């Protein structure tokens, strides 16, 4: 099918189904699709999709795969490979961006690769095949969402039955200063560097950090996918070794941010606990744990981008809290 016929086909189905402006309906699937030609890394792409009430593309069958394939040359510059919503988890399995298992895949031969950087997936614009890829390269991307839900209310009188259609919309809500991530429908808060009366950083151990989150109705962050892991890294981005005057002796040793994972095993999937009680289904294996409690650092000036471990009594300057979207912040 040439591009002109594809365009006519898409124009035709837009008369059949209703989707938000700028998106295309996937006929018979009750889904809406956005093909975004702007090139950005994967994590900002997930935020963009979330702002549309969508997620990076969840491709569930060959029809959806071919529909996206047909859309690429219409909306995306030639030769560019868009991100789709398939992520590699800590146990090297691949799942949709919402954490659910794949029910359809269209990997190219010898794919997916399990390198130290291949945690995202792209679609080849010439073959519709999937390839594993790094998550930091700016690329176009595809978003999908279920069409707005409709509920049916029936009222009955002695002579007639009337069906009323109402459309339900969901708007993500996070308190000011919190970051929303649509794939988890959760809000995230970085307690960043704060200072005591002597102009040095305040430091927190694991229990105090968790307690500070609980005061707000949250817990230290639990992480369940590469995309959610990337959120933590993005929030914790810093360059403390360039700060003048120096806020504390050896700032690189204290720039870490606590997360909610603690463990007395060897740090494998399924072992240990998150403070919010969620399952341990993802572990970043960028470092081998020596101690029981985990933190994350992302500071180029210190040469740090990794998970690490410490005792519960170690003290660091930052921590990340997480709560479900829509929950009212306790003040």
Secondary structure, DSSP 8 states (H G I E B T S, - for coil): --HHHHHHHHHHHHTTS---TT-EEETTTTEEEEEEEEEE-HHHHHHHHHHTT-EE----SHHHHHHHHHHHHHHS-TT--EEEEEEE-TTS-EEETTS-B-S---B-TT-S---SS--EEEE-TTT--EEEE-SSS-EEEEEEEE--EEEEEEEE-SS-EEEEEEEE-------TT-EEETTTTEEEEEE---B-TTSSB--B-HHHHHHHHHHTT-EE----SHHHHHHHHHHTEE-GGG-SS-SSTTGGGT--EEEEEE-SS---TT-SEETT---------SS---SSEEEEEEEGGGTEEEEEEE-TT--BSEEEEEEETT-----
